[in-house]
Amino acid sequence: MNNAQTVPTNGTDTTDNLPGENYRMVDALGHRLRVYDEGPADAPALVMFHGAPHNSLEFRYNVPAIVGAGYRVIVPEHLGAGGSDRPEEAELYSGRHDYERALAVVDALGLETFYVEGGDRGSLPAWMLAALNPERVLGLVSENVSHLNGFFIDPALDQRKRSWYMSYFQFEAAEEALRADDWALAREFFDWHPDMEHILADWERPNGLKASWLNWYRSTVNPDTAPKADPLPEVTAPVLQLYTLNDPYIGPEQLITGREFIKGPFTLRRIGGAGHFIARNAPEVFNREVIKWLGEREEERRSS
């Protein structure tokens, strides 16, 4: 583990969008997902999974640097987010379905092997791809969330306390409360997120709030109706674990419980002050750490 990194500026000197010509629609198990795809087709690919609530713009300050370092970057927008389909059925938004659609996307793009990155909602497809497809995933970069067995199977009491909102969002009354007074509760809840206007733009579309945020909780962590999570296999691919101590939603204990299930080469990096959304809040440090780590993994592959 290295020393704490200092969070730099929030990327305000970079374009506020991703080039529209790099988006495509990809069929994933009967639903269309909008996917951002930039970089040489034959370059090592990094598939990045954004959190909730957000869309591919969460990575707009990361993609240019990673592509510039010689990689292909692919960002699928989850069902309900960005330009992807927004069906009504809540059960379609589960973490397991996110994983299955993610696998369909990489298959549709013809990726035999690839790296994965994810945080928040994106943690589930990233960790599940690595655990269930070890022959294809070259390595994993995770923001705050460790191996899912340490988060969902037997979470520590501190993490249960931090996850209170997952229970609150099961109720229909939560939607009305979030919308009240120009989204005052939502704005306060996401104090650490600098992209509230992008998020609200998604929420204010028909079915937007449920599709891009609430349905994930209602289908994945509802204590009465969500399928019980089965333990995942150990992850044997190299892992770069980025974390910060000021994440209000994810506690450090799950780094310890999750570490038990990581058997491949493991790199732990603390990024001070980055909050829950590390790639968005600390893009310069994130980009430097990820590009360095990818370069080391690629050098190892060439020399093996």
CORSULPE-V829289 format. One line per field, one symbol per residue. ss: DSSP state (@ for helix, = for strand, . for the rest). phi: phi as a letter, one per 30 degrees, with the letter a starting at -180 (. if undefined). burial: b if it has 24 or more other ideal C-beta (glycine too) atoms within 12 Angstrom, else e. A space follows every 10 residues. Layout:
ss = ???
phi = ???
burial = ???
This chain:
ss = ....==.... .........@ @@======.. ========.. ....=====. .....@@@@. ..@@@@@@.. .=====.... .........@ @@@.@@@@@@ @@@@@@@@.. ...======. .@@@@@@@@@ @@....==== ===.....@@ @@@...@@@@ @@.@@@@@.. ..@@@@@@@@ @@@@@@@@@. .....@@@@@ @@@....@@@ @@@@@@@@@@ .......... ....=..=== ===....... ..@@@@@@@. .=...===== ==.....@@@ @.@@@@@@@@ @@@@@@@@@@ @@@.
phi = .cddccdddd idccecbced dccbcbdbhj bccdbdbbje dcdecccccd dbcabddecd cceedddddj cccbbddeej chcdebdddd ddcdeddedd dddddddddi ddbacbbabh eddddddddd dcbddcddlb cbcidceded ccdbddeedd ddcedddddd cddddddddd hhiddddddc edcdcedddd dddddeiddd dcbdddddcc bddccdeddd edddccdebc ccbbccddcb cdedddddee cccdebbcbc cdididcded dbdddedddd dddddddddd dddd
burial = eeeebebeeb beeeeeebee eebbebebee bbbbbbbbbe eebbbbbbbb bbbbbbbbbb bbbbbbbebe bbbbbbbbbb bbbbbbeeeb ebbbbbbbbb bbbbbbeebe bebbbbbbbb bbbbbbbbbb bbbeebbbbb bbbbbbbbbb bbeebeeebe ebbebbeebb eeebbeebee eebeebeebb ebbbbbebbb ebbeeebbbb bbbbbbbbbb bbeeebeebe ebebbbbbbb bbbbebbebb bbbbbebbbe bbebebbbbb beebbbbbbb bbbbbbbbbb bebbeebbee eeee
